[in-house]
Amino acid sequence: MSTFLDTYNSFDWHQVSDSIKQKNDDDVKKALSNSKRNLEDFKALISPAATPFLEAMAKESQRLTQKRFGKTIQLYIPLYLSNECKNICTYCGLSITNRIPRHTLNESQIIKEAEAIKKQGFDHILLVTGESPTSVDVSYLENSIKLIKPYFSKISIEVQPLEQKEYERLIKVGLYAVYVYQETYHKTNYKKYHLAGQKSDFIKRLLTPERLGKANINTIGIGALYGLEDWRTESFFVALHLQYLRKKYWKTKYSISFPRIRPHTGNFNPKVLMTDKELAQVIFAYRLFDEDVELSLSTRESESFRDNIMKLGITSMSAGSKTNPGGYAIDEDSLEQFKTSDERTPFEIANMIKRNHYEPVWKDWDKCMIL
């Protein structure tokens, strides 16, 4: 049976990169005029040639987003259960090479954190861990979901890749969505960033969304970490992955996130810098490519950027994020994965959304009022 690896291997990174750079004004205009856009249209929309058309792309992105999702922004918050990790990743503050305090929350601490988050109004929570299968295995995750299920109706995770049966086990106790980012789709250079640990297996990580689709998860989140390789080529492979998954696992919903490398413990400097204008272009391009995909923006980004981009394609935002275990109630002296940029409280972000005549949604689309 074929997998996404077969599709991935049918494309060459450098040929894709050259193809994107060769797009011209006519290609962009054609992409904008099409009602349904293919991968060649997507290349045009993320190409340098599209820069003069950003305003038109923004307007169309806004129109399509409001048509599908209404004037709403879904709010979520990450709960870091553990910062223990067995991987050596050059760009990550959780890398085992960083000699800092490590901590994994126990049952009582998880409940305290959940109660503190619930008081802020959230009904959608994202559980996050480092990749330490010995400390944070499927039994730990299963128990964590059971503990917080009484507090939240939507539970998502961002953890190490699991097997299909393990995902099925978590779905039975209330798991709603899984976010797993390839970080970079550049197979040759992947090893340069992932030196050791489970995450160094490019293919296993690449096929994780496939195992999720077979497990019948409600939502799969994918994406690339911007700053490692050429952002235009990365974005194409994310779009390719999305197209493949949507065709094969058509009952599942999909989400794309846009993490840019933020300051963290360690001395890694981004290979590629991505400007706010370029990030906006990618967001618009994904919306024009897929009207139904959820587009999520975290507190990695600045207040001003999040305020301005909110109405132009984004459907969900994190708020009040803490990136260390115990950050909401316990205040442990544990390592943050990265520094946040938007440090406003959930209340302040909700008010910002309302001032823009949008509605903050604390759970999922089934309970929102479309304005």
Secondary structure, DSSP 4 states (H G I P E B T S, - for coil): ---HHHHHHTS-HHHHHHHHHT--HHHHHHHHH-SS--HHHHHHHHSGGGGGGHHHHHHHHHHHHHHHH-SEEEEEEEEEEE-----EETT-TT-TTS-----B--HHHHHHHHHHHHTTT--EEEEEE-S-TTTS-HHHHHHHHHHHTTT-SEEEEE-S---HHHHHHHHHTTEEEEE---B---HHHHHHHEEESGGG-HHHHHTHHHHHHHTT-SEEEE-B-BTSS-HHHHHHHHHHHHHHHHHHSTTSEEEEE--B----SS----SS---HHHHHHHHHHHHHH-TT-EEEE-TTS-HHHHHHHGGGT--EEE-S---STTTTTT------SS--S----HHHHHHHHHHTT-EEESS-GGGPPP-
